Amino acid sequence: MFSAGTKLGHYEIGSQLGAGGMGEVYLAQDAKLDRKVALKILPEKVAANELRMQRFVQEAKAVSVLNHPNILTIYEIGTEPGAHFIATEFIDGETLRQQMMHTSLTMRGPGPERFIFRWIAISIFSMSLRRRSRS
């Protein structure tokens, strides 16, 4: 876990936003462009695993080729001593899990379900990249 004020390159960590199997996500400040970003950081033990590292890079590549207002923008994938990370735009609001707790799935309308379908689409795209790379 990184503490507030820790610097990774030109990013300064503010607070932790979440954590999961593939790393921790922090709110950070981009000192070069003076904007808030989300940093997804892999734990060192995960980064040492070649397969998991490939998944990390593959996730960044999968999302970076998509261009849509409902898909977050990848700014950078980087490495600093002790950290492999993806820097993305920061979107303030509910997490996907929070939205799923109180949202019925429908593809119509402007509601929050469009975000759920966004993540489903990204997951499917990422899986298709994995299958292609194994062929």
LUMNU-842282 format. One record per residue (C-alpha): residue in one letter; x, y, z. Coordinates in steps of 0.001 Angstrom, whole numbers, plus 500000, padded with zeros to 6 digits. Layout:
! residues N
AXYZ ...
***
This chain:
! residues 135
M500000500000500000 F501237503453499075 S500734506417501384 A499524509891500480 G502352512004499089 T504229509066497531 K505521510000494072 L505585507636491108 G507220509510488273 H505206512687487800 Y502202511337489754 E501622512077493434 I499359509658495281 G496472511138497214 S494266508342498540 Q493359504732497892 L490157504239495889 G490002500443495895 A491828497136495720 G491365493789494033 G493133490732492711 M495094492647490078 G496203495553492217 E495285498715494048 V493759501866492614 Y494714505302493892 L493585508830493248 A496684510756492197 Q497707514141490846 D499477514379487492 A502089517087488127 K502869517557484429 L499316518218483266 D497797519359486582 R494901516879486587 K493520514118488775 V494150510578487571 A493449507057488755 L496553504894489133 K496108501120489063 I499228499649490648 L500221496000490601 P501704494546493762 E505377493550493339 K504609489855493830 V502080490039490985 A504500491972488757 A507051489200489277 N504597486710487731 E505040486824483953 L501485485650483179 R499877488241485446 M502137490938484026 Q500976489987480534 R497340490300481700 F498096493738483150 V499610494997479874 Q496857493295477873 E494193495078479931 A495807498436479207 K496087497671475498 A492508496401475288 V491067499539476813 S493398501917474966 V492151500840471517 L488553501650472411 N487360505207471906 H483954505977473382 P482573508543475859 N481567505727478233 I485032504139478318 L487740505619480465 T490869506928478780 I494271505336479394 Y496947508012479725 E499989505843480317 I501289502441481307 G504488502808483264 T507074501416485612 E508766503123488517 P510983501470491139 G508679499145493050 A505583499803490928 H504027498865487591 F500990501019486877 I498298502193484480 A497359505882484656 T493782506582483554 E491313509392483688 F489663509726487088 I485870509474487047 D484244510477490307 G481163508473491235 E479935505010492095 T481914501864491418 L480579499229489063 R479771497023492080 Q477773499842493702 Q475850500452490487 M475054496770490067 M473558496653493572 H470735499010492634 T470458498832488841 S468328496601486676 L470132495636483493 T468657497212480398 M470270498510477247 R467754501323476854 G467857504750478386 P470572506969479798 G470799505208483176 P473881503822484916 E473438500409483285 R475330501720480257 F478441501600482467 I477811497950483274 F477598497123479588 R480792499111479038 W482703496845481421 I481144493745479893 A482304494905476441 I485833495584477713 S485983492147479334 I484837490416476160 F487334492378474079 S490146491556476498 M489265487841476393 S489322487889472602 L492827489404472674 R493971486617475010 R492603483964472666 R494324485594469661 S497662485795471476 R497496482056472300 S496842481092468658 
***
